[in-house]
């Protein structure tokens, strides 16, 4: 067989066994802490997703999942804490005899920035494997009801995969049955620009510890929860890393109608009245920060 023809055969055989999926970053448009349930805080939060900021998962269906991941995977995360490893064992309990393919993850979502990269990867992994098993929606929902045991954001990402919704409301500690579609988002709220400074990394555990030390009362759950909303963790995160306030100030100067930190930080975002306003802000902010939006392509210039 001529070398060129052999190359074509190998290429197509390889790509017949390769599945490539994207795991998008999340943004908390608001986050109210409404109480406690056991050792967890209960929250009211609206999630949306930035599809231009994602990790890429490569599944090779010709190979079984390997416990030994390539060194380029995620540095510094012990195997027992790696959410994809934990998701593998979670799925093995669901169906011990079904094949789970090998996966390699190319990271782009920043770590320790509140974008949910690890949870998004795990949810993408679980959903892809369930699709390969030809799992029905009812069974997916049943499995998703236990996904909070892996991580509290994972059910939110699974809800998006199952129901194809882009704005999601959580009322509770993160269980699947506490999640629903959020339907009250107006068109201008969709002009969201996500901004982060690469050097700002913050621990979720430390932010919640600071919040507990400074809390005077819990937030009251709201029916129209986006109106007069806030991020209850923002002040605590700024106390730990004051430069977050500088990022928020810079976003506000570009004309954002809402400026806020996402989740436990350090990622911030601005919401703009029009797509043109958002595009103009992206041009300005990309001179100092890394910015993402839907559907803004990445513009990058490090501080």
URWO-V633160 format. One record per backbone hydrogen bond with DSSP energy under -0.5 kcal/mol. CO is the residue of the C=O (numbers start at 1). NH is the residue of the N-H. Records with the same first field share a line. If there is no record, write none. Layout:
CO=NH + NH
This chain:
2=6
3=7
4=8
5=9
6=10
7=11
8=12
9=13
10=14
11=15
12=16
13=17
14=17
17=61
19=59
21=57
22=24
23=55
25=50
27=29 + 48
30=46
31=232
32=34 + 44
33=219
35=42
37=40
40=37
42=34 + 35
43=172
44=32
45=47 + 170
46=29 + 30
47=168
48=27
49=51
50=25 + 53
52=54
53=25
55=23 + 57
56=58 + 106
57=21 + 59
58=60 + 104
59=19 + 61
60=63 + 102
63=102
67=69
70=73
74=77
76=78
78=81 + 82
79=82
82=86
83=87
84=88
85=89
86=90
87=91
88=92
89=93
90=94
91=95
95=98
100=65
102=60
104=58
105=107
106=56
110=113
112=202
113=267
115=26
116=120
117=121
118=122
119=123
120=124
121=125
122=126
123=127
124=128
125=129
126=130
127=131
128=132
129=133
130=135
131=134
136=140
137=141
138=142
139=143
140=144
141=145
143=146
144=147
146=149
147=150 + 151
151=154 + 155
153=156 + 157
154=158
155=159
156=160
157=161
158=162
159=163
160=164
167=182
168=47
169=180
170=45
172=43
175=178
176=179
178=171
180=169
181=183
186=189
187=190
188=191
190=192
191=272
192=194 + 294
193=270
194=292
195=268
196=198 + 290
197=200
199=201
203=207
204=208
205=209
206=210
207=211
208=212
209=213
210=214
211=215
223=225
224=227
226=229
230=31 + 232
231=234
233=237
234=238
235=239
236=240
237=241
241=244
242=245 + 246
243=247
244=248
245=249
246=250
247=251
248=252
249=253
250=254
251=254 + 256
252=255
258=271
260=269
262=265
267=262
268=195
269=260
270=193
271=257 + 258
274=278
275=279
276=280
277=281
278=282
279=283
280=284
281=285
282=286
284=287
285=288 + 289
289=291 + 301
290=196
291=299
292=194
293=295
296=293
299=291
